[in-house]
């Protein structure tokens, strides 16, 4: 299914509390959203009381074998989902794919050849405890793990050369971030309010260190 809707189709609906979709969970995640603001669950992010489908939202979901990417905003704002199992044909996790999946705890079987983790891909996944960043990734996108408040440890693969703006901002329980000398750029507020971060290695050949990168890291 493809939802043909303006990116501001639900604008100014910030008090939306109930979304009813006359279809199954699988049909919902197969909708092609035009953009972040096309998905009504974006506007429910502070007030949502009911997301009603035909059938239940599963706690564990294995992505479909015909998917080569996890689509943008596919799982955005869906609560009740705790575990996602990927498969080896996945090559990208697109922007906002799991944005504000507040109950998501783990993403399993992440292929090492994934080439892209999208902007805000896991932003607001406050129960996500760990994530293995694929070896083929070259940058950590803007807000990729922002506000993942249960994340305690992250290892940055040696192929990564840039950590973008807000990448780990507000990861309040992040204690260890393993960086390396191949990193050339750390963006603005990349580690903003990582109040549990106890130490951090600054790459010796760093070229860009953004604005307020380590503000409110009170344990450093």
Buried (B, 14 or more C-beta within 10 A) or exposed (E): EEEEBEEEBBEEEEEBEEBEBEEEBEBBBBBEBBBBBBBBBBBBBEEBEEBEBEEEBBEEBEBEEEBEBBBBBBBBBBBBBBBBEBEEEBBBBBBBBBBBBBBBBBBEEBBEEBEBBBBBBBBBBBBBBBBEBBEBBEBBBBBBBBBBBBBBEBBBBEBBBBBBBBBBBBBBBBBEBEBBEBBBBBBBBBBBBBBBBEEBEEBEEEEEBBEBBBBBBEEE
